[in-house]
Amino acid sequence: MSENLNSNNIENDQLNLDNEDSVYNDLINRLKEIKATIALLEKTISQ
């Protein structure tokens, strides 16, 4: 029974890490989009 619980905990930990990686990657992509938008706005304003 203990082995089963340990196996479930390891799987849950891996799912949590995968989810955290996904959230992190989503945030990085959103920041890149924001950066590109700001650069475009700066170009537009300076013209």
N, C-alpha and C positions, 0 to 999 in steps of 0.2 A: 504494500500500500504506500509506503514511504517513497519508493522508487517512482510510483505513478505521480505522486504529488510533486516530486522534484522535477520530473519530466514536464509536467504542466507548468510549473513555475518558469522553467527555462524557455518553454515555448511562449509564455506570456511576456517574459522579458524581451525576447527577440521581436515579438509583435510590437511592443512598446518602442523599442529602438528603431524599428522600421518606420513606425508612425512618426517618431520624432525627426528622423531623417527626411521624411516626406514633407513635414511641416517646415523644416529648415530650408529645404530646396524650394518650396513654394514661396517662402519669404524672400529668399535671394532673388528669385525670378521677378517678384513684385517690385523689389527695390531696383532692379535693373530697368524695369519698365518705367518706374518713377524717374530714375536718372535720365533716361532717354527723353521723357516728356519735358523735364526741366531744361535739358539742353536745347530742345526744339523751341520752347518758350523763350529762352534767352536769345536764341537766334532771331526769333520773330520780333522781340522787343528792340533789339539793337539795330534793326534795319530801318 
